[in-house]
Amino acid sequence: MGIADKAQNKIDDLGGQAKEAAGSATGDKSTENEGKIDQAKANLKDAGEKIKDAFK
């Protein structure tokens, strides 16, 4: 897995955490849920990259 991929996945994860926290603080469930989805996507991308690396 490239450094750039790892960094982008981490940025996506942190963005999702920030969005979730903002939604939670303001009581906006939609934004909170979007943050959780963003984090899940980042985790799936990271897992996919690890699987690709395992088969190299």
mmCIF entry with sequence, helices, sheets and N, C-alpha, C, O atoms, coordinates in Angstrom:
data_MODEL
# 
_entry.id   MODEL 
# 
_entity.id                         1 
_entity.type                       polymer 
_entity.pdbx_number_of_molecules   1 
# 
_entity_poly.entity_id                      1 
_entity_poly.type                           'polypeptide(L)' 
_entity_poly.nstd_linkage                   no 
_entity_poly.nstd_monomer                   no 
_entity_poly.pdbx_seq_one_letter_code       MGIADKAQNKIDDLGGQAKEAAGSATGDKSTENEGKIDQAKANLKDAGEKIKDAFK 
_entity_poly.pdbx_seq_one_letter_code_can   MGIADKAQNKIDDLGGQAKEAAGSATGDKSTENEGKIDQAKANLKDAGEKIKDAFK 
_entity_poly.pdbx_strand_id                 A 
# 
loop_
_entity_poly_seq.entity_id 
_entity_poly_seq.num 
_entity_poly_seq.mon_id 
_entity_poly_seq.hetero 
1 1  MET n 
1 2  GLY n 
1 3  ILE n 
1 4  ALA n 
1 5  ASP n 
1 6  LYS n 
1 7  ALA n 
1 8  GLN n 
1 9  ASN n 
1 10 LYS n 
1 11 ILE n 
1 12 ASP n 
1 13 ASP n 
1 14 LEU n 
1 15 GLY n 
1 16 GLY n 
1 17 GLN n 
1 18 ALA n 
1 19 LYS n 
1 20 GLU n 
1 21 ALA n 
1 22 ALA n 
1 23 GLY n 
1 24 SER n 
1 25 ALA n 
1 26 THR n 
1 27 GLY n 
1 28 ASP n 
1 29 LYS n 
1 30 SER n 
1 31 THR n 
1 32 GLU n 
1 33 ASN n 
1 34 GLU n 
1 35 GLY n 
1 36 LYS n 
1 37 ILE n 
1 38 ASP n 
1 39 GLN n 
1 40 ALA n 
1 41 LYS n 
1 42 ALA n 
1 43 ASN n 
1 44 LEU n 
1 45 LYS n 
1 46 ASP n 
1 47 ALA n 
1 48 GLY n 
1 49 GLU n 
1 50 LYS n 
1 51 ILE n 
1 52 LYS n 
1 53 ASP n 
1 54 ALA n 
1 55 PHE n 
1 56 LYS n 
# 
_struct_asym.id          A 
_struct_asym.entity_id   1 
# 
loop_
_struct_conf.conf_type_id 
_struct_conf.id 
_struct_conf.pdbx_PDB_helix_id 
_struct_conf.beg_label_comp_id 
_struct_conf.beg_label_asym_id 
_struct_conf.beg_label_seq_id 
_struct_conf.pdbx_beg_PDB_ins_code 
_struct_conf.end_label_comp_id 
_struct_conf.end_label_asym_id 
_struct_conf.end_label_seq_id 
_struct_conf.pdbx_end_PDB_ins_code 
_struct_conf.beg_auth_comp_id 
_struct_conf.beg_auth_asym_id 
_struct_conf.beg_auth_seq_id 
_struct_conf.end_auth_comp_id 
_struct_conf.end_auth_asym_id 
_struct_conf.end_auth_seq_id 
_struct_conf.pdbx_PDB_helix_class 
_struct_conf.details 
_struct_conf.pdbx_PDB_helix_length 
HELX_P HELX_P1 AA1 ILE A 3  ? THR A 26 ? ILE A 3  THR A 26 1 ? 24 
HELX_P HELX_P2 AA2 LYS A 29 ? ALA A 54 ? LYS A 29 ALA A 54 1 ? 26 
# 
_struct_conf_type.id          HELX_P 
_struct_conf_type.criteria    ? 
_struct_conf_type.reference   ? 
# 
loop_
_atom_site.group_PDB 
_atom_site.id 
_atom_site.type_symbol 
_atom_site.label_atom_id 
_atom_site.label_alt_id 
_atom_site.label_comp_id 
_atom_site.label_asym_id 
_atom_site.label_entity_id 
_atom_site.label_seq_id 
_atom_site.pdbx_PDB_ins_code 
_atom_site.Cartn_x 
_atom_site.Cartn_y 
_atom_site.Cartn_z 
_atom_site.occupancy 
_atom_site.B_iso_or_equiv 
_atom_site.pdbx_formal_charge 
_atom_site.auth_seq_id 
_atom_site.auth_comp_id 
_atom_site.auth_asym_id 
_atom_site.auth_atom_id 
_atom_site.pdbx_PDB_model_num 
ATOM 1   N N  . MET A 1 1  ? 0.856   -1.164  0.000  1.00 0.00 ? 1  MET A N  1 
ATOM 2   C CA . MET A 1 1  ? 0.000   0.000   0.000  1.00 0.00 ? 1  MET A CA 1 
ATOM 3   C C  . MET A 1 1  ? 0.896   1.219   0.000  1.00 0.00 ? 1  MET A C  1 
ATOM 4   O O  . MET A 1 1  ? 1.858   1.302   0.764  1.00 0.00 ? 1  MET A O  1 
ATOM 5   N N  . GLY A 1 2  ? 0.574   2.152   -0.855 1.00 0.00 ? 2  GLY A N  1 
ATOM 6   C CA . GLY A 1 2  ? 1.378   3.348   -0.940 1.00 0.00 ? 2  GLY A CA 1 
ATOM 7   C C  . GLY A 1 2  ? 1.131   4.295   0.215  1.00 0.00 ? 2  GLY A C  1 
ATOM 8   O O  . GLY A 1 2  ? 0.080   4.280   0.855  1.00 0.00 ? 2  GLY A O  1 
ATOM 9   N N  . ILE A 1 3  ? 2.119   5.102   0.453  1.00 0.00 ? 3  ILE A N  1 
ATOM 10  C CA . ILE A 1 3  ? 2.015   6.108   1.520  1.00 0.00 ? 3  ILE A CA 1 
ATOM 11  C C  . ILE A 1 3  ? 0.857   7.057   1.233  1.00 0.00 ? 3  ILE A C  1 
ATOM 12  O O  . ILE A 1 3  ? 0.126   7.442   2.145  1.00 0.00 ? 3  ILE A O  1 
ATOM 13  N N  . ALA A 1 4  ? 0.691   7.432   -0.031 1.00 0.00 ? 4  ALA A N  1 
ATOM 14  C CA . ALA A 1 4  ? -0.379  8.364   -0.400 1.00 0.00 ? 4  ALA A CA 1 
ATOM 15  C C  . ALA A 1 4  ? -1.752  7.760   -0.104 1.00 0.00 ? 4  ALA A C  1 
ATOM 16  O O  . ALA A 1 4  ? -2.649  8.458   0.369  1.00 0.00 ? 4  ALA A O  1 
ATOM 17  N N  . ASP A 1 5  ? -1.916  6.458   -0.385 1.00 0.00 ? 5  ASP A N  1 
ATOM 18  C CA . ASP A 1 5  ? -3.198  5.801   -0.106 1.00 0.00 ? 5  ASP A CA 1 
ATOM 19  C C  . ASP A 1 5  ? -3.484  5.771   1.383  1.00 0.00 ? 5  ASP A C  1 
ATOM 20  O O  . ASP A 1 5  ? -4.603  6.044   1.818  1.00 0.00 ? 5  ASP A O  1 
ATOM 21  N N  . LYS A 1 6  ? -2.462  5.437   2.163  1.00 0.00 ? 6  LYS A N  1 
ATOM 22  C CA . LYS A 1 6  ? -2.641  5.403   3.616  1.00 0.00 ? 6  LYS A CA 1 
ATOM 23  C C  . LYS A 1 6  ? -3.013  6.776   4.136  1.00 0.00 ? 6  LYS A C  1 
ATOM 24  O O  . LYS A 1 6  ? -3.910  6.911   4.969  1.00 0.00 ? 6  LYS A O  1 
ATOM 25  N N  . ALA A 1 7  ? -2.321  7.797   3.644  1.00 0.00 ? 7  ALA A N  1 
ATOM 26  C CA . ALA A 1 7  ? -2.585  9.161   4.100  1.00 0.00 ? 7  ALA A CA 1 
ATOM 27  C C  . ALA A 1 7  ? -3.994  9.594   3.728  1.00 0.00 ? 7  ALA A C  1 
ATOM 28  O O  . ALA A 1 7  ? -4.691  10.195  4.545  1.00 0.00 ? 7  ALA A O  1 
ATOM 29  N N  . GLN A 1 8  ? -4.423  9.297   2.505  1.00 0.00 ? 8  GLN A N  1 
ATOM 30  C CA . GLN A 1 8  ? -5.761  9.701   2.077  1.00 0.00 ? 8  GLN A CA 1 
ATOM 31  C C  . GLN A 1 8  ? -6.830  8.985   2.889  1.00 0.00 ? 8  GLN A C  1 
ATOM 32  O O  . GLN A 1 8  ? -7.830  9.599   3.263  1.00 0.00 ? 8  GLN A O  1 
ATOM 33  N N  . ASN A 1 9  ? -6.642  7.706   3.166  1.00 0.00 ? 9  ASN A N  1 
ATOM 34  C CA . ASN A 1 9  ? -7.603  6.971   3.982  1.00 0.00 ? 9  ASN A CA 1 
ATOM 35  C C  . ASN A 1 9  ? -7.676  7.554   5.389  1.00 0.00 ? 9  ASN A C  1 
ATOM 36  O O  . ASN A 1 9  ? -8.761  7.655   5.962  1.00 0.00 ? 9  ASN A O  1 
ATOM 37  N N  . LYS A 1 10 ? -6.536  7.937   5.946  1.00 0.00 ? 10 LYS A N  1 
ATOM 38  C CA . LYS A 1 10 ? -6.520  8.533   7.284  1.00 0.00 ? 10 LYS A CA 1 
ATOM 39  C C  . LYS A 1 10 ? -7.219  9.887   7.279  1.00 0.00 ? 10 LYS A C  1 
ATOM 40  O O  . LYS A 1 10 ? -7.958  10.211  8.208  1.00 0.00 ? 10 LYS A O  1 
ATOM 41  N N  . ILE A 1 11 ? -6.982  10.683  6.223  1.00 0.00 ? 11 ILE A N  1 
ATOM 42  C CA . ILE A 1 11 ? -7.647  11.983  6.110  1.00 0.00 ? 11 ILE A CA 1 
ATOM 43  C C  . ILE A 1 11 ? -9.158  11.798  6.019  1.00 0.00 ? 11 ILE A C  1 
ATOM 44  O O  . ILE A 1 11 ? -9.913  12.527  6.662  1.00 0.00 ? 11 ILE A O  1 
ATOM 45  N N  . ASP A 1 12 ? -9.600  10.827  5.225  1.00 0.00 ? 12 ASP A N  1 
ATOM 46  C CA . ASP A 1 12 ? -11.032 10.549  5.102  1.00 0.00 ? 12 ASP A CA 1 
ATOM 47  C C  . ASP A 1 12 ? -11.624 10.128  6.445  1.00 0.00 ? 12 ASP A C  1 
ATOM 48  O O  . ASP A 1 12 ? -12.722 10.547  6.811  1.00 0.00 ? 12 ASP A O  1 
ATOM 49  N N  . ASP A 1 13 ? -10.882 9.294   7.172  1.00 0.00 ? 13 ASP A N  1 
ATOM 50  C CA . ASP A 1 13 ? -11.340 8.834   8.481  1.00 0.00 ? 13 ASP A CA 1 
ATOM 51  C C  . ASP A 1 13 ? -11.453 10.001  9.462  1.00 0.00 ? 13 ASP A C  1 
ATOM 52  O O  . ASP A 1 13 ? -12.445 10.121  10.181 1.00 0.00 ? 13 ASP A O  1 
ATOM 53  N N  . LEU A 1 14 ? -10.444 10.847  9.486  1.00 0.00 ? 14 LEU A N  1 
ATOM 54  C CA . LEU A 1 14 ? -10.470 11.996  10.396 1.00 0.00 ? 14 LEU A CA 1 
ATOM 55  C C  . LEU A 1 14 ? -11.575 12.978  10.020 1.00 0.00 ? 14 LEU A C  1 
ATOM 56  O O  . LEU A 1 14 ? -12.216 13.562  10.894 1.00 0.00 ? 14 LEU A O  1 
ATOM 57  N N  . GLY A 1 15 ? -11.794 13.159  8.732  1.00 0.00 ? 15 GLY A N  1 
ATOM 58  C CA . GLY A 1 15 ? -12.892 14.021  8.284  1.00 0.00 ? 15 GLY A CA 1 
ATOM 59  C C  . GLY A 1 15 ? -14.234 13.480  8.739  1.00 0.00 ? 15 GLY A C  1 
ATOM 60  O O  . GLY A 1 15 ? -15.110 14.234  9.161  1.00 0.00 ? 15 GLY A O  1 
ATOM 61  N N  . GLY A 1 16 ? -14.387 12.171  8.648  1.00 0.00 ? 16 GLY A N  1 
ATOM 62  C CA . GLY A 1 16 ? -15.617 11.531  9.116  1.00 0.00 ? 16 GLY A CA 1 
ATOM 63  C C  . GLY A 1 16 ? -15.809 11.692  10.613 1.00 0.00 ? 16 GLY A C  1 
ATOM 64  O O  . GLY A 1 16 ? -16.924 11.915  11.086 1.00 0.00 ? 16 GLY A O  1 
ATOM 65  N N  . GLN A 1 17 ? -14.716 11.577  11.354 1.00 0.00 ? 17 GLN A N  1 
ATOM 66  C CA . GLN A 1 17 ? -14.805 11.764  12.805 1.00 0.00 ? 17 GLN A CA 1 
ATOM 67  C C  . GLN A 1 17 ? -15.219 13.188  13.135 1.00 0.00 ? 17 GLN A C  1 
ATOM 68  O O  . GLN A 1 17 ? -16.035 13.410  14.031 1.00 0.00 ? 17 GLN A O  1 
ATOM 69  N N  . ALA A 1 18 ? -14.660 14.152  12.416 1.00 0.00 ? 18 ALA A N  1 
ATOM 70  C CA . ALA A 1 18 ? -14.996 15.561  12.646 1.00 0.00 ? 18 ALA A CA 1 
ATOM 71  C C  . ALA A 1 18 ? -16.461 15.824  12.307 1.00 0.00 ? 18 ALA A C  1 
ATOM 72  O O  . ALA A 1 18 ? -17.164 16.524  13.036 1.00 0.00 ? 18 ALA A O  1 
ATOM 73  N N  . LYS A 1 19 ? -16.908 15.252  11.190 1.00 0.00 ? 19 LYS A N  1 
ATOM 74  C CA . LYS A 1 19 ? -18.300 15.437  10.776 1.00 0.00 ? 19 LYS A CA 1 
ATOM 75  C C  . LYS A 1 19 ? -19.250 14.806  11.789 1.00 0.00 ? 19 LYS A C  1 
ATOM 76  O O  . LYS A 1 19 ? -20.289 15.378  12.118 1.00 0.00 ? 19 LYS A O  1 
ATOM 77  N N  . GLU A 1 20 ? -18.887 13.631  12.276 1.00 0.00 ? 20 GLU A N  1 
ATOM 78  C CA . GLU A 1 20 ? -19.713 12.955  13.285 1.00 0.00 ? 20 GLU A CA 1 
ATOM 79  C C  . GLU A 1 20 ? -19.788 13.790  14.558 1.00 0.00 ? 20 GLU A C  1 
ATOM 80  O O  . GLU A 1 20 ? -20.862 13.951  15.137 1.00 0.00 ? 20 GLU A O  1 
ATOM 81  N N  . ALA A 1 21 ? -18.654 14.318  14.988 1.00 0.00 ? 21 ALA A N  1 
ATOM 82  C CA . ALA A 1 21 ? -18.624 15.127  16.208 1.00 0.00 ? 21 ALA A CA 1 
ATOM 83  C C  . ALA A 1 21 ? -19.434 16.409  16.036 1.00 0.00 ? 21 ALA A C  1 
ATOM 84  O O  . ALA A 1 21 ? -20.155 16.817  16.947 1.00 0.00 ? 21 ALA A O  1 
ATOM 85  N N  . ALA A 1 22 ? -19.319 17.040  14.879 1.00 0.00 ? 22 ALA A N  1 
ATOM 86  C CA . ALA A 1 22 ? -20.076 18.271  14.631 1.00 0.00 ? 22 ALA A CA 1 
ATOM 87  C C  . ALA A 1 22 ? -21.576 17.992  14.636 1.00 0.00 ? 22 ALA A C  1 
ATOM 88  O O  . ALA A 1 22 ? -22.358 18.755  15.203 1.00 0.00 ? 22 ALA A O  1 
ATOM 89  N N  . GLY A 1 23 ? -21.961 16.903  14.006 1.00 0.00 ? 23 GLY A N  1 
ATOM 90  C CA . GLY A 1 23 ? -23.377 16.531  13.991 1.00 0.00 ? 23 GLY A CA 1 
ATOM 91  C C  . GLY A 1 23 ? -23.892 16.215  15.376 1.00 0.00 ? 23 GLY A C  1 
ATOM 92  O O  . GLY A 1 23 ? -25.015 16.573  15.730 1.00 0.00 ? 23 GLY A O  1 
ATOM 93  N N  . SER A 1 24 ? -23.067 15.544  16.156 1.00 0.00 ? 24 SER A N  1 
ATOM 94  C CA . SER A 1 24 ? -23.455 15.201  17.518 1.00 0.00 ? 24 SER A CA 1 
ATOM 95  C C  . SER A 1 24 ? -23.588 16.455  18.380 1.00 0.00 ? 24 SER A C  1 
ATOM 96  O O  . SER A 1 24 ? -24.518 16.571  19.179 1.00 0.00 ? 24 SER A O  1 
ATOM 97  N N  . ALA A 1 25 ? -22.660 17.385  18.215 1.00 0.00 ? 25 ALA A N  1 
ATOM 98  C CA . ALA A 1 25 ? -22.674 18.616  19.017 1.00 0.00 ? 25 ALA A CA 1 
ATOM 99  C C  . ALA A 1 25 ? -23.866 19.497  18.683 1.00 0.00 ? 25 ALA A C  1 
ATOM 100 O O  . ALA A 1 25 ? -24.405 20.174  19.558 1.00 0.00 ? 25 ALA A O  1 
ATOM 101 N N  . THR A 1 26 ? -24.279 19.493  17.429 1.00 0.00 ? 26 THR A N  1 
ATOM 102 C CA . THR A 1 26 ? -25.396 20.352  17.020 1.00 0.00 ? 26 THR A CA 1 
ATOM 103 C C  . THR A 1 26 ? -26.732 19.621  17.034 1.00 0.00 ? 26 THR A C  1 
ATOM 104 O O  . THR A 1 26 ? -27.777 20.233  16.816 1.00 0.00 ? 26 THR A O  1 
ATOM 105 N N  . GLY A 1 27 ? -26.704 18.337  17.284 1.00 0.00 ? 27 GLY A N  1 
ATOM 106 C CA . GLY A 1 27 ? -27.935 17.556  17.292 1.00 0.00 ? 27 GLY A CA 1 
ATOM 107 C C  . GLY A 1 27 ? -28.420 17.213  15.892 1.00 0.00 ? 27 GLY A C  1 
ATOM 108 O O  . GLY A 1 27 ? -29.576 16.828  15.714 1.00 0.00 ? 27 GLY A O  1 
ATOM 109 N N  . ASP A 1 28 ? -27.556 17.347  14.904 1.00 0.00 ? 28 ASP A N  1 
ATOM 110 C CA . ASP A 1 28 ? -27.899 17.056  13.511 1.00 0.00 ? 28 ASP A CA 1 
ATOM 111 C C  . ASP A 1 28 ? -27.564 15.590  13.216 1.00 0.00 ? 28 ASP A C  1 
ATOM 112 O O  . ASP A 1 28 ? -26.416 15.255  12.924 1.00 0.00 ? 28 ASP A O  1 
ATOM 113 N N  . LYS A 1 29 ? -28.560 14.739  13.295 1.00 0.00 ? 29 LYS A N  1 
ATOM 114 C CA . LYS A 1 29 ? -28.350 13.297  13.110 1.00 0.00 ? 29 LYS A CA 1 
ATOM 115 C C  . LYS A 1 29 ? -27.887 12.972  11.694 1.00 0.00 ? 29 LYS A C  1 
ATOM 116 O O  . LYS A 1 29 ? -27.127 12.024  11.495 1.00 0.00 ? 29 LYS A O  1 
ATOM 117 N N  . SER A 1 30 ? -28.335 13.748  10.708 1.00 0.00 ? 30 SER A N  1 
ATOM 118 C CA . SER A 1 30 ? -27.937 13.499  9.331  1.00 0.00 ? 30 SER A CA 1 
ATOM 119 C C  . SER A 1 30 ? -26.427 13.672  9.162  1.00 0.00 ? 30 SER A C  1 
ATOM 120 O O  . SER A 1 30 ? -25.761 12.823  8.570  1.00 0.00 ? 30 SER A O  1 
ATOM 121 N N  . THR A 1 31 ? -25.898 14.767  9.683  1.00 0.00 ? 31 THR A N  1 
ATOM 122 C CA . THR A 1 31 ? -24.459 15.016  9.590  1.00 0.00 ? 31 THR A CA 1 
ATOM 123 C C  . THR A 1 31 ? -23.681 13.985  10.400 1.00 0.00 ? 31 THR A C  1 
ATOM 124 O O  . THR A 1 31 ? -22.620 13.526  9.978  1.00 0.00 ? 31 THR A O  1 
ATOM 125 N N  . GLU A 1 32 ? -24.200 13.635  11.535 1.00 0.00 ? 32 GLU A N  1 
ATOM 126 C CA . GLU A 1 32 ? -23.553 12.625  12.380 1.00 0.00 ? 32 GLU A CA 1 
ATOM 127 C C  . GLU A 1 32 ? -23.462 11.293  11.637 1.00 0.00 ? 32 GLU A C  1 
ATOM 128 O O  . GLU A 1 32 ? -22.424 10.630  11.653 1.00 0.00 ? 32 GLU A O  1 
ATOM 129 N N  . ASN A 1 33 ? -24.557 10.913  10.990 1.00 0.00 ? 33 ASN A N  1 
ATOM 130 C CA . ASN A 1 33 ? -24.573 9.652   10.239 1.00 0.00 ? 33 ASN A CA 1 
ATOM 131 C C  . ASN A 1 33 ? -23.650 9.710   9.032  1.00 0.00 ? 33 ASN A C  1 
ATOM 132 O O  . ASN A 1 33 ? -22.998 8.718   8.704  1.00 0.00 ? 33 ASN A O  1 
ATOM 133 N N  . GLU A 1 34 ? -23.586 10.870  8.359  1.00 0.00 ? 34 GLU A N  1 
ATOM 134 C CA . GLU A 1 34 ? -22.667 11.022  7.236  1.00 0.00 ? 34 GLU A CA 1 
ATOM 135 C C  . GLU A 1 34 ? -21.226 10.800  7.702  1.00 0.00 ? 34 GLU A C  1 
ATOM 136 O O  . GLU A 1 34 ? -20.433 10.168  7.005  1.00 0.00 ? 34 GLU A O  1 
ATOM 137 N N  . GLY A 1 35 ? -20.898 11.318  8.872  1.00 0.00 ? 35 GLY A N  1 
ATOM 138 C CA . GLY A 1 35 ? -19.562 11.133  9.424  1.00 0.00 ? 35 GLY A CA 1 
ATOM 139 C C  . GLY A 1 35 ? -19.250 9.674   9.668  1.00 0.00 ? 35 GLY A C  1 
ATOM 140 O O  . GLY A 1 35 ? -18.144 9.211   9.387  1.00 0.00 ? 35 GLY A O  1 
ATOM 141 N N  . LYS A 1 36 ? -20.220 8.951   10.187 1.00 0.00 ? 36 LYS A N  1 
ATOM 142 C CA . LYS A 1 36 ? -20.026 7.523   10.422 1.00 0.00 ? 36 LYS A CA 1 
ATOM 143 C C  . LYS A 1 36 ? -19.833 6.773   9.105  1.00 0.00 ? 36 LYS A C  1 
ATOM 144 O O  . LYS A 1 36 ? -19.017 5.856   9.018  1.00 0.00 ? 36 LYS A O  1 
ATOM 145 N N  . ILE A 1 37 ? -20.585 7.167   8.087  1.00 0.00 ? 37 ILE A N  1 
ATOM 146 C CA . ILE A 1 37 ? -20.460 6.533   6.773  1.00 0.00 ? 37 ILE A CA 1 
ATOM 147 C C  . ILE A 1 37 ? -19.090 6.830   6.178  1.00 0.00 ? 37 ILE A C  1 
ATOM 148 O O  . ILE A 1 37 ? -18.449 5.939   5.620  1.00 0.00 ? 37 ILE A O  1 
ATOM 149 N N  . ASP A 1 38 ? -18.635 8.080   6.294  1.00 0.00 ? 38 ASP A N  1 
ATOM 150 C CA . ASP A 1 38 ? -17.313 8.442   5.781  1.00 0.00 ? 38 ASP A CA 1 
ATOM 151 C C  . ASP A 1 38 ? -16.216 7.615   6.443  1.00 0.00 ? 38 ASP A C  1 
ATOM 152 O O  . ASP A 1 38 ? -15.272 7.185   5.780  1.00 0.00 ? 38 ASP A O  1 
ATOM 153 N N  . GLN A 1 39 ? -16.339 7.393   7.744  1.00 0.00 ? 39 GLN A N  1 
ATOM 154 C CA . GLN A 1 39 ? -15.352 6.589   8.462  1.00 0.00 ? 39 GLN A CA 1 
ATOM 155 C C  . GLN A 1 39 ? -15.386 5.143   7.977  1.00 0.00 ? 39 GLN A C  1 
ATOM 156 O O  . GLN A 1 39 ? -14.339 4.521   7.799  1.00 0.00 ? 39 GLN A O  1 
ATOM 157 N N  . ALA A 1 40 ? -16.576 4.615   7.767  1.00 0.00 ? 40 ALA A N  1 
ATOM 158 C CA . ALA A 1 40 ? -16.706 3.232   7.298  1.00 0.00 ? 40 ALA A CA 1 
ATOM 159 C C  . ALA A 1 40 ? -16.093 3.075   5.918  1.00 0.00 ? 40 ALA A C  1 
ATOM 160 O O  . ALA A 1 40 ? -15.414 2.086   5.644  1.00 0.00 ? 40 ALA A O  1 
ATOM 161 N N  . LYS A 1 41 ? -16.334 4.060   5.038  1.00 0.00 ? 41 LYS A N  1 
ATOM 162 C CA . LYS A 1 41 ? -15.747 4.007   3.697  1.00 0.00 ? 41 LYS A CA 1 
ATOM 163 C C  . LYS A 1 41 ? -14.225 4.014   3.775  1.00 0.00 ? 41 LYS A C  1 
ATOM 164 O O  . LYS A 1 41 ? -13.563 3.255   3.067  1.00 0.00 ? 41 LYS A O  1 
ATOM 165 N N  . ALA A 1 42 ? -13.674 4.858   4.624  1.00 0.00 ? 42 ALA A N  1 
ATOM 166 C CA . ALA A 1 42 ? -12.217 4.930   4.763  1.00 0.00 ? 42 ALA A CA 1 
ATOM 167 C C  . ALA A 1 42 ? -11.662 3.598   5.255  1.00 0.00 ? 42 ALA A C  1 
ATOM 168 O O  . ALA A 1 42 ? -10.620 3.143   4.785  1.00 0.00 ? 42 ALA A O  1 
ATOM 169 N N  . ASN A 1 43 ? -12.353 2.979   6.195  1.00 0.00 ? 43 ASN A N  1 
ATOM 170 C CA . ASN A 1 43 ? -11.905 1.691   6.720  1.00 0.00 ? 43 ASN A CA 1 
ATOM 171 C C  . ASN A 1 43 ? -11.973 0.599   5.650  1.00 0.00 ? 43 ASN A C  1 
ATOM 172 O O  . ASN A 1 43 ? -11.095 -0.261  5.582  1.00 0.00 ? 43 ASN A O  1 
ATOM 173 N N  . LEU A 1 44 ? -13.016 0.634   4.817  1.00 0.00 ? 44 LEU A N  1 
ATOM 174 C CA . LEU A 1 44 ? -13.134 -0.355  3.741  1.00 0.00 ? 44 LEU A CA 1 
ATOM 175 C C  . LEU A 1 44 ? -12.041 -0.173  2.693  1.00 0.00 ? 44 LEU A C  1 
ATOM 176 O O  . LEU A 1 44 ? -11.476 -1.151  2.204  1.00 0.00 ? 44 LEU A O  1 
ATOM 177 N N  . LYS A 1 45 ? -11.745 1.076   2.351  1.00 0.00 ? 45 LYS A N  1 
ATOM 178 C CA . LYS A 1 45 ? -10.668 1.346   1.397  1.00 0.00 ? 45 LYS A CA 1 
ATOM 179 C C  . LYS A 1 45 ? -9.340  0.830   1.941  1.00 0.00 ? 45 LYS A C  1 
ATOM 180 O O  . LYS A 1 45 ? -8.550  0.227   1.214  1.00 0.00 ? 45 LYS A O  1 
ATOM 181 N N  . ASP A 1 46 ? -9.109  1.072   3.220  1.00 0.00 ? 46 ASP A N  1 
ATOM 182 C CA . ASP A 1 46 ? -7.863  0.633   3.850  1.00 0.00 ? 46 ASP A CA 1 
ATOM 183 C C  . ASP A 1 46 ? -7.771  -0.893  3.827  1.00 0.00 ? 46 ASP A C  1 
ATOM 184 O O  . ASP A 1 46 ? -6.716  -1.456  3.536  1.00 0.00 ? 46 ASP A O  1 
ATOM 185 N N  . ALA A 1 47 ? -8.874  -1.547  4.133  1.00 0.00 ? 47 ALA A N  1 
ATOM 186 C CA . ALA A 1 47 ? -8.891  -3.012  4.112  1.00 0.00 ? 47 ALA A CA 1 
ATOM 187 C C  . ALA A 1 47 ? -8.648  -3.539  2.698  1.00 0.00 ? 47 ALA A C  1 
ATOM 188 O O  . ALA A 1 47 ? -7.931  -4.521  2.507  1.00 0.00 ? 47 ALA A O  1 
ATOM 189 N N  . GLY A 1 48 ? -9.251  -2.877  1.713  1.00 0.00 ? 48 GLY A N  1 
ATOM 190 C CA . GLY A 1 48 ? -9.049  -3.285  0.323  1.00 0.00 ? 48 GLY A CA 1 
ATOM 191 C C  . GLY A 1 48 ? -7.598  -3.158  -0.104 1.00 0.00 ? 48 GLY A C  1 
ATOM 192 O O  . GLY A 1 48 ? -7.075  -4.021  -0.809 1.00 0.00 ? 48 GLY A O  1 
ATOM 193 N N  . GLU A 1 49 ? -6.949  -2.086  0.322  1.00 0.00 ? 49 GLU A N  1 
ATOM 194 C CA . GLU A 1 49 ? -5.538  -1.890  -0.001 1.00 0.00 ? 49 GLU A CA 1 
ATOM 195 C C  . GLU A 1 49 ? -4.676  -2.975  0.645  1.00 0.00 ? 49 GLU A C  1 
ATOM 196 O O  . GLU A 1 49 ? -3.717  -3.456  0.040  1.00 0.00 ? 49 GLU A O  1 
ATOM 197 N N  . LYS A 1 50 ? -5.016  -3.350  1.861  1.00 0.00 ? 50 LYS A N  1 
ATOM 198 C CA . LYS A 1 50 ? -4.260  -4.398  2.554  1.00 0.00 ? 50 LYS A CA 1 
ATOM 199 C C  . LYS A 1 50 ? -4.428  -5.743  1.856  1.00 0.00 ? 50 LYS A C  1 
ATOM 200 O O  . LYS A 1 50 ? -3.483  -6.528  1.776  1.00 0.00 ? 50 LYS A O  1 
ATOM 201 N N  . ILE A 1 51 ? -5.624  -6.004  1.354  1.00 0.00 ? 51 ILE A N  1 
ATOM 202 C CA . ILE A 1 51 ? -5.866  -7.257  0.631  1.00 0.00 ? 51 ILE A CA 1 
ATOM 203 C C  . ILE A 1 51 ? -5.057  -7.278  -0.663 1.00 0.00 ? 51 ILE A C  1 
ATOM 204 O O  . ILE A 1 51 ? -4.452  -8.293  -1.009 1.00 0.00 ? 51 ILE A O  1 
ATOM 205 N N  . LYS A 1 52 ? -5.051  -6.145  -1.377 1.00 0.00 ? 52 LYS A N  1 
ATOM 206 C CA . LYS A 1 52 ? -4.257  -6.077  -2.608 1.00 0.00 ? 52 LYS A CA 1 
ATOM 207 C C  . LYS A 1 52 ? -2.779  -6.315  -2.316 1.00 0.00 ? 52 LYS A C  1 
ATOM 208 O O  . LYS A 1 52 ? -2.095  -7.009  -3.069 1.00 0.00 ? 52 LYS A O  1 
ATOM 209 N N  . ASP A 1 53 ? -2.294  -5.742  -1.233 1.00 0.00 ? 53 ASP A N  1 
ATOM 210 C CA . ASP A 1 53 ? -0.890  -5.919  -0.864 1.00 0.00 ? 53 ASP A CA 1 
ATOM 211 C C  . ASP A 1 53 ? -0.584  -7.378  -0.531 1.00 0.00 ? 53 ASP A C  1 
ATOM 212 O O  . ASP A 1 53 ? 0.509   -7.867  -0.816 1.00 0.00 ? 53 ASP A O  1 
ATOM 213 N N  . ALA A 1 54 ? -1.545  -8.065  0.067  1.00 0.00 ? 54 ALA A N  1 
ATOM 214 C CA . ALA A 1 54 ? -1.329  -9.452  0.456  1.00 0.00 ? 54 ALA A CA 1 
ATOM 215 C C  . ALA A 1 54 ? -1.137  -10.352 -0.764 1.00 0.00 ? 54 ALA A C  1 
ATOM 216 O O  . ALA A 1 54 ? -0.456  -11.375 -0.678 1.00 0.00 ? 54 ALA A O  1 
ATOM 217 N N  . PHE A 1 55 ? -1.726  -9.983  -1.887 1.00 0.00 ? 55 PHE A N  1 
ATOM 218 C CA . PHE A 1 55 ? -1.634  -10.795 -3.096 1.00 0.00 ? 55 PHE A CA 1 
ATOM 219 C C  . PHE A 1 55 ? -0.518  -10.391 -4.015 1.00 0.00 ? 55 PHE A C  1 
ATOM 220 O O  . PHE A 1 55 ? -0.382  -10.965 -5.095 1.00 0.00 ? 55 PHE A O  1 
ATOM 221 N N  . LYS A 1 56 ? 0.286   -9.427  -3.633 1.00 0.00 ? 56 LYS A N  1 
ATOM 222 C CA . LYS A 1 56 ? 1.414   -9.012  -4.472 1.00 0.00 ? 56 LYS A CA 1 
ATOM 223 C C  . LYS A 1 56 ? 2.584   -9.952  -4.299 1.00 0.00 ? 56 LYS A C  1 
ATOM 224 O O  . LYS A 1 56 ? 3.626   -9.762  -4.927 1.00 0.00 ? 56 LYS A O  1 
# 
